[in-house]
Amino acid sequence: MTSQQDATRRAATIYFDAWRDRDFGLLRTVLAEDVQFSGVFGDAAGVDECIAGLEGMAGSVMDTLRLTRRVVEGNDAMTWFDLVARNGAIVPTVNWSHVEEGLITSIRVVFDPRPLL
């Protein structure tokens, strides 16, 4: 594994562990100031909007996250996980994160939102 892949895996691991544990201070440490987020429920520009969106999901929708698989290739990590919702729904989700210099610069998330509505 290359040092870039190590940095990408580290950033993606911290992102998910911190989000699951609701440690948004730690999560912030792996997001670039100008991170761009694109997801099913909306987009976010910048670290503050991104953190606010993740806090919102953690506070109102998410019970926990269960990692299924992570694939890292260079600057990109694809993480497949189950978002376990407070309503009991299990929502299979994929997150594609791009990492530059150890920081996540862009995130795209895809899932079927129907179990959450």
C-alpha positions as CSV (number, residue, x, y, z in Angstrom):
1,M,0.0,0.0,0.0
2,T,1.3,3.4,-0.9
3,S,1.7,6.3,1.6
4,Q,-1.2,8.1,-0.2
5,Q,-3.4,5.0,0.3
6,D,-2.4,4.9,3.9
7,A,-3.4,8.6,4.3
8,T,-6.7,8.0,2.5
9,R,-7.5,4.9,4.6
10,R,-6.6,6.9,7.8
11,A,-8.9,9.8,6.9
12,A,-11.8,7.6,5.9
13,T,-11.4,5.5,9.1
14,I,-11.3,8.6,11.4
15,Y,-14.3,10.1,9.5
16,F,-16.6,7.1,10.1
17,D,-15.4,6.3,13.6
18,A,-15.8,9.9,14.7
19,W,-19.2,10.3,13.1
20,R,-20.5,7.0,14.6
21,D,-19.1,8.1,18.0
22,R,-20.5,11.6,17.5
23,D,-17.0,13.1,18.1
24,F,-17.4,16.1,15.7
25,G,-14.2,17.7,16.9
26,L,-12.2,14.7,15.8
27,L,-14.2,14.4,12.6
28,R,-13.3,18.1,11.8
29,T,-9.6,17.2,11.9
30,V,-9.9,15.1,8.7
31,L,-12.0,17.5,6.6
32,A,-10.5,20.2,4.4
33,E,-11.8,23.7,5.1
34,D,-13.3,23.8,1.6
35,V,-14.7,20.2,1.7
36,Q,-17.6,19.7,-0.7
37,F,-20.4,17.3,0.3
38,S,-23.1,16.0,-2.1
39,G,-25.8,13.6,-0.7
40,V,-29.3,12.4,-1.0
41,F,-30.7,15.1,1.4
42,G,-28.6,18.0,0.2
43,D,-25.2,19.5,-0.4
44,A,-22.8,21.3,1.8
45,A,-19.9,23.6,1.0
46,G,-17.1,24.0,3.5
47,V,-16.3,22.3,6.8
48,D,-18.9,24.1,8.9
49,E,-21.8,23.1,6.7
50,C,-20.5,19.6,6.3
51,I,-20.2,19.1,10.1
52,A,-23.6,20.6,10.6
53,G,-25.2,18.2,8.2
54,L,-23.4,15.2,9.8
55,E,-24.5,16.4,13.3
56,G,-28.0,16.7,12.0
57,M,-28.1,13.1,10.7
58,A,-26.5,11.8,13.9
59,G,-29.0,13.7,16.0
60,S,-32.2,13.1,14.2
61,V,-31.9,10.0,12.0
62,M,-28.9,7.8,12.9
63,D,-28.7,5.3,15.7
64,T,-25.3,3.9,14.6
65,L,-23.2,3.0,11.5
66,R,-22.0,-0.5,10.7
67,L,-19.1,-0.7,8.3
68,T,-19.4,-3.5,5.6
69,R,-16.4,-2.8,3.4
70,R,-13.9,-0.1,2.5
71,V,-11.9,0.0,-0.7
72,V,-9.0,2.4,-1.0
73,E,-7.3,3.3,-4.3
74,G,-4.9,6.2,-4.3
75,N,-6.7,9.4,-3.1
76,D,-10.2,7.7,-3.1
77,A,-12.0,5.6,-0.6
78,M,-15.4,3.9,-1.1
79,T,-17.0,2.9,2.1
80,W,-20.1,0.7,2.1
81,F,-21.9,0.8,5.4
82,D,-25.3,0.3,6.9
83,L,-26.9,3.4,8.4
84,V,-29.0,2.0,11.3
85,A,-31.7,4.5,11.8
86,R,-33.5,5.4,15.0
87,N,-36.7,4.1,13.5
88,G,-35.0,0.6,13.2
89,A,-34.5,0.8,9.4
90,I,-31.2,-0.4,8.0
91,V,-30.2,1.7,5.1
92,P,-27.3,0.4,2.9
93,T,-25.2,3.4,2.0
94,V,-22.1,4.1,-0.1
95,N,-19.7,7.0,0.6
96,W,-17.0,8.1,-1.8
97,S,-14.4,10.3,-0.2
98,H,-11.5,12.0,-2.0
99,V,-8.4,12.8,0.1
100,E,-5.6,15.4,-0.6
101,E,-2.7,15.8,1.8
102,G,-4.5,13.7,4.4
103,L,-7.7,15.7,4.4
104,I,-11.1,14.8,2.8
105,T,-11.8,17.4,0.1
106,S,-15.0,15.9,-1.3
107,I,-17.7,13.4,-0.3
108,R,-20.5,11.9,-2.3
109,V,-23.1,9.7,-0.5
110,V,-25.8,7.5,-2.1
111,F,-28.6,5.6,-0.5
112,D,-32.3,4.9,-1.0
113,P,-34.0,7.3,1.5
114,R,-37.4,5.6,1.4
115,P,-36.9,3.7,4.8
116,L,-36.2,7.1,6.5
117,L,-39.2,9.0,5.2
